[in-house]
Each structure stands twice: as structure tokens, then as C-alpha cells.
Amino acid sequence: MEKSLKNIMKVNINLVATVHDPGSRLIEHFERQAPKIKKFYNQIFIVATPETGKELINAIRKVGFACKVTKKNSIDITYKLAIFHFDKGPVQCTDLDRVLHWSEFYGAEFKRAILKVPNYDFLLFERTARAHKTHHSALYETEKEANAIISKKLGISYKDFFAGSVGMSEAARKFIKSIEMGPGWAFLVRFPVKIMEAGMSLGFYKCEGLEWETPDRFKMEIKAVGGLAKWRAAHSTLKEWKRRKKFKKEFLLGLNS
């Protein structure tokens, strides 16, 4: 684990982030880390689901971040608002909880990674093998299978398409704006595939800081069940396996035109 974000220098990159946090569990982490993140990015725009707690929404706006609350919890609506909010310049698109964890616990890596965004039309931040394995089995196994299939289909070495953080140029966003996103999570694959097919620059960058961030806001629950290993194992229920297998099907549909 690297030291926290230090020697912050503002970069000409905008951050767009999504958040779904019904209980405002992120509030303490956000209030601790947001001032540092604010100094790093040019502009920041957050898209929150309607279920997200008002306490967190108020905290986001209080620190000076623009925030839009959607009327419906929809993948299509949420990510369209985020990805295409800024017309100009490069952006990083990620989930709010991911950027909070990454920037706090792997600050040096975080800075190195974000500074690479302007070098590509589309930059996929990948998880290292260790970082991916920190997630629960239902997520890890289904994503690993999908990554292997997609990478082979594209004729490239194994890549991770589902770490939840990407960098996009202004040109890339204009190009993908007319491309259908769905169903579901298909756009996570469809966008980089279309970028590759168009001959635009596609990059990959492995990161330790994109490990499982969810435990950050469930410390009491983790302690109550006897530790992180037990808490992680409890996530891979039959219902969760079914949900993740559905996501896998959606991922693979992203290979289709």
C-alpha cells in the first residue's frame, strides 16, 4: 500500500464519477478525501442515483462539486450523464467510492495513472491480478472468464475490461456518443472495441489501487462476522452468482455491433 496523495498538482483533466449510496456510508471517507481530490482535477461532476442518501449529496455539493441526481436508477441514464457531461478536454470516468479508495491508499500510483489519460483516446485502467482477487468470488470468477473470452476474440493478451475506471479524450467521447450502450453493462466492452476498430489509440494500465473498495464503508459489519475473509465469502450467494452471470452475458454482448 502506497502513501496517501501528496504534493498535489492540478491537472487539465476533468473527473466524472457515479455514486449509489443509499445510507450515505461514504460520508466520512468523502469528507476526508474530497478536499485533496478537488485540488487535483480541473473540474469534478458527480452523478448520483435517486436512492443515494441526502447527507452525502449535501456533502458533495458543500465541497463545491457539481452533482446531478437522476430521476431513475438506470445504468444507461447514469453513465450517459457522466461520460458526456463535459464537451471539452480529457476526462476520467469512474465510481466515486473507487476514486476515494484509490487516491487515499495508493496516492502515488493514482497520480501516475491519471497523468496518463491525455496520452490515449481511451485508457482502460486494469486491476492487477492481486487487486482483482480481493473481490468476492462471484464477481472475480465471472469477470475473469469474460475478460479471457473478450481478449482472445480481440486477438490481444489478457486484459481487464471491468475495473470501473477509464480515461477518454474529447475525440473519443464524440465518437462513442452515437454508439448504443446497452443492454446493461455491454458498453464497458463495446466502447473500447469500437475505439480499437476505428484506429483510435487504446491503452491499458494496471493498478493495485483498484482493489475491492466496498469494505471501506462496512468496517463494523466486517468486524461483527469475524473478519474480511468471512464477510467476502458471504457475498457470493446463489442470488449474487446469478446476478454476476447476467452481467457476464451483458459484457459479451458488447462484442456485437
C-alpha positions as CSV (number, residue, x, y, z in Angstrom):
1,M,0.0,0.0,0.0
2,E,1.4,3.4,-1.0
3,K,1.3,6.6,0.9
4,S,-1.6,9.0,0.7
5,L,-1.9,11.7,-2.0
6,K,0.8,14.2,-1.5
7,N,2.4,17.1,-3.5
8,I,-0.9,17.6,-5.4
9,M,-0.7,19.4,-8.7
10,K,-3.8,20.3,-10.6
11,V,-4.1,18.5,-14.0
12,N,-6.1,19.5,-17.0
13,I,-8.3,16.5,-16.6
14,N,-12.0,16.5,-15.5
15,L,-13.4,13.8,-13.3
16,V,-16.9,12.4,-13.8
17,A,-18.0,9.9,-11.1
18,T,-21.1,7.9,-10.3
19,V,-22.4,7.0,-6.9
20,H,-25.0,4.8,-5.4
21,D,-25.0,5.0,-1.7
22,P,-28.5,4.8,0.0
23,G,-27.2,5.0,3.5
24,S,-24.6,7.8,2.9
25,R,-22.0,5.3,4.2
26,L,-19.3,7.1,2.1
27,I,-19.8,10.4,4.0
28,E,-16.7,10.2,6.3
29,H,-14.5,8.9,3.6
30,F,-15.7,11.5,1.2
31,E,-15.3,14.4,3.7
32,R,-11.7,13.2,4.4
33,Q,-10.6,12.7,0.9
34,A,-12.6,15.2,-1.2
35,P,-10.5,18.3,-0.5
36,K,-7.4,16.5,-1.8
37,I,-9.2,15.3,-4.9
38,K,-10.6,18.8,-5.5
39,K,-7.1,20.2,-5.8
40,F,-6.0,17.5,-8.3
41,Y,-8.7,17.7,-11.0
42,N,-9.7,20.6,-13.2
43,Q,-13.5,20.1,-12.7
44,I,-15.5,17.4,-11.0
45,F,-19.0,16.3,-11.8
46,I,-20.9,13.6,-9.8
47,V,-23.9,11.7,-10.9
48,A,-25.9,10.1,-8.0
49,T,-28.7,7.6,-8.1
50,P,-32.1,8.8,-6.6
51,E,-31.5,6.3,-3.7
52,T,-28.3,7.9,-2.7
53,G,-28.6,9.5,0.8
54,K,-29.2,13.2,1.1
55,E,-26.4,13.6,3.6
56,L,-23.8,12.5,1.0
57,I,-25.5,14.6,-1.7
58,N,-25.3,17.7,0.5
59,A,-21.6,16.9,1.4
60,I,-20.7,16.6,-2.3
61,R,-22.3,20.0,-3.1
62,K,-20.9,21.6,0.0
63,V,-17.3,20.9,-1.0
64,G,-18.0,22.5,-4.4
65,F,-18.5,19.5,-6.7
66,A,-21.3,19.7,-9.3
67,C,-23.8,16.9,-8.6
68,K,-26.8,15.7,-10.6
69,V,-29.3,13.3,-9.0
70,T,-31.0,11.1,-11.6
71,K,-34.8,10.5,-11.5
72,K,-34.3,6.8,-12.1
73,N,-31.6,4.3,-11.1
74,S,-30.6,3.3,-14.7
75,I,-27.2,2.2,-16.0
76,D,-27.9,3.9,-19.3
77,I,-29.1,7.2,-17.8
78,T,-26.4,7.4,-15.1
79,Y,-23.4,6.7,-17.3
80,K,-24.6,8.8,-20.2
81,L,-24.9,11.8,-17.9
82,A,-21.4,11.2,-16.5
83,I,-19.5,10.3,-19.7
84,F,-20.9,13.1,-21.9
85,H,-21.2,15.9,-19.3
86,F,-18.0,17.7,-20.4
87,D,-17.7,18.7,-24.0
88,K,-14.1,19.7,-23.9
89,G,-10.8,18.1,-22.8
90,P,-9.9,14.7,-21.4
91,V,-11.9,13.1,-18.6
92,Q,-11.6,10.2,-16.2
93,C,-14.8,8.3,-15.6
94,T,-15.1,6.1,-12.5
95,D,-17.2,5.4,-9.4
96,L,-16.9,7.7,-6.5
97,D,-16.0,5.0,-4.0
98,R,-13.2,3.8,-6.2
99,V,-11.6,7.2,-6.6
100,L,-11.8,7.8,-2.9
101,H,-10.1,4.5,-2.0
102,W,-7.5,4.7,-4.8
103,S,-6.4,8.2,-4.1
104,E,-6.2,7.7,-0.4
105,F,-4.4,4.3,-0.2
106,Y,-2.4,4.3,-3.4
107,G,-1.8,8.0,-3.9
108,A,1.4,7.9,-5.9
109,E,0.0,5.2,-8.3
110,F,-3.2,7.2,-8.6
111,K,-1.3,10.3,-9.7
112,R,0.8,8.4,-12.2
113,A,-2.2,6.7,-13.6
114,I,-4.4,9.8,-14.1
115,L,-1.5,11.7,-15.7
116,K,-1.5,9.0,-18.5
117,V,-5.1,9.9,-19.5
118,P,-4.2,12.6,-22.1
119,N,-1.8,10.1,-23.8
120,Y,-4.7,8.0,-25.3
121,D,-8.1,8.4,-26.8
122,F,-9.3,5.7,-24.5
123,L,-7.4,4.4,-21.5
124,L,-8.6,1.4,-19.6
125,F,-7.3,1.1,-16.0
126,E,-6.9,-2.5,-15.2
127,R,-6.7,-4.3,-11.9
128,T,-3.5,-6.3,-11.1
129,A,-4.1,-10.0,-10.5
130,R,-3.9,-9.3,-6.8
131,A,-6.3,-6.4,-6.9
132,H,-8.9,-8.3,-8.8
133,K,-8.7,-11.3,-6.4
134,T,-9.6,-9.0,-3.5
135,H,-13.2,-9.0,-4.8
136,H,-15.7,-11.7,-3.9
137,S,-15.7,-15.0,-5.9
138,A,-18.9,-14.4,-7.9
139,L,-17.5,-11.2,-9.3
140,Y,-13.9,-12.3,-9.8
141,E,-14.7,-15.6,-11.5
142,T,-17.3,-14.3,-13.9
143,E,-15.3,-11.2,-14.8
144,K,-12.1,-13.3,-15.3
145,E,-14.0,-15.6,-17.7
146,A,-15.4,-12.7,-19.6
147,N,-12.0,-10.9,-19.8
148,A,-10.4,-14.1,-21.2
149,I,-13.1,-14.5,-23.9
150,I,-13.0,-10.9,-24.9
151,S,-9.2,-10.7,-25.0
152,K,-9.0,-13.8,-27.2
153,K,-11.7,-12.5,-29.5
154,L,-9.8,-9.3,-30.0
155,G,-6.5,-11.1,-30.5
156,I,-4.8,-9.4,-27.6
157,S,-3.1,-10.6,-24.4
158,Y,-5.4,-11.0,-21.3
159,K,-6.9,-7.6,-20.4
160,D,-9.2,-6.5,-17.6
161,F,-12.2,-4.5,-19.0
162,F,-14.2,-4.2,-15.8
163,A,-12.1,-2.3,-13.2
164,G,-14.5,0.6,-13.3
165,S,-12.2,3.4,-14.3
166,V,-11.4,4.8,-17.8
167,G,-9.8,7.8,-19.4
168,M,-11.3,9.3,-22.5
169,S,-10.3,12.1,-24.9
170,E,-12.7,14.7,-26.2
171,A,-12.5,12.9,-29.7
172,A,-13.3,9.5,-28.2
173,R,-16.4,10.8,-26.4
174,K,-17.6,12.5,-29.6
175,F,-17.0,9.2,-31.4
176,I,-18.8,6.9,-29.0
177,K,-21.8,9.3,-28.4
178,S,-23.8,7.7,-31.2
179,I,-23.0,4.1,-30.2
180,E,-25.7,2.2,-28.4
181,M,-24.7,1.5,-24.8
182,G,-26.9,-1.4,-23.8
183,P,-28.1,-3.9,-22.9
184,G,-26.9,-3.3,-19.3
185,W,-23.1,-3.3,-19.0
186,A,-22.3,-4.1,-22.7
187,F,-20.9,-0.6,-23.2
188,L,-17.9,-1.5,-20.9
189,V,-16.7,-3.7,-23.8
190,R,-18.4,-2.1,-26.8
191,F,-16.8,1.4,-26.4
192,P,-13.2,0.2,-26.3
193,V,-13.8,-2.3,-29.1
194,K,-15.3,0.4,-31.3
195,I,-12.3,2.7,-30.4
196,M,-9.9,-0.1,-31.5
197,E,-11.8,-0.8,-34.7
198,A,-11.7,2.9,-35.6
199,G,-8.0,3.0,-35.3
200,M,-8.0,5.4,-32.3
201,S,-5.5,4.9,-29.6
202,L,-6.5,2.4,-26.9
203,G,-4.3,2.0,-23.8
204,F,-4.2,-0.2,-20.7
205,Y,-2.7,0.5,-17.3
206,K,-2.6,-2.0,-14.4
207,C,-3.3,-0.6,-10.9
208,E,-3.1,-2.0,-7.4
209,G,-5.4,0.7,-6.1
210,L,-8.5,-0.6,-8.0
211,E,-8.7,-3.4,-5.4
212,W,-12.1,-4.0,-3.7
213,E,-13.1,-0.7,-2.2
214,T,-16.5,-1.8,-0.8
215,P,-15.1,-2.9,2.6
216,D,-14.0,0.7,3.4
217,R,-17.6,1.5,4.4
218,F,-18.6,-1.7,6.1
219,K,-15.9,-1.9,8.8
220,M,-18.4,-2.6,11.7
221,E,-20.1,-5.4,9.7
222,I,-16.8,-7.0,8.8
223,K,-15.8,-7.0,12.5
224,A,-19.1,-8.4,13.5
225,V,-18.8,-11.5,11.3
226,G,-15.2,-12.2,12.3
227,G,-13.1,-10.6,9.6
228,L,-12.9,-9.7,5.9
229,A,-12.5,-13.2,4.6
230,K,-15.8,-14.3,6.1
231,W,-17.5,-11.1,5.0
232,R,-16.2,-11.5,1.5
233,A,-17.3,-15.1,1.3
234,A,-20.8,-14.2,2.4
235,H,-21.2,-12.0,-0.7
236,S,-21.1,-14.9,-3.1
237,T,-24.7,-16.2,-2.6
238,L,-26.6,-18.1,-5.2
239,K,-28.5,-14.8,-6.0
240,E,-25.2,-13.0,-6.4
241,W,-23.8,-15.7,-8.7
242,K,-26.9,-15.4,-10.8
243,R,-26.6,-11.6,-11.0
244,R,-22.9,-11.8,-11.9
245,K,-23.6,-14.4,-14.6
246,K,-26.2,-12.0,-16.1
247,F,-23.6,-9.2,-16.1
248,K,-21.2,-11.6,-17.9
249,K,-23.7,-12.1,-20.7
250,E,-24.1,-8.4,-21.0
251,F,-20.3,-7.9,-21.2
252,L,-20.0,-10.4,-24.0
253,L,-22.8,-8.7,-25.9
254,G,-20.5,-5.7,-26.1
255,L,-18.5,-7.7,-28.8
256,N,-21.5,-7.4,-31.1
257,S,-22.1,-4.4,-33.3
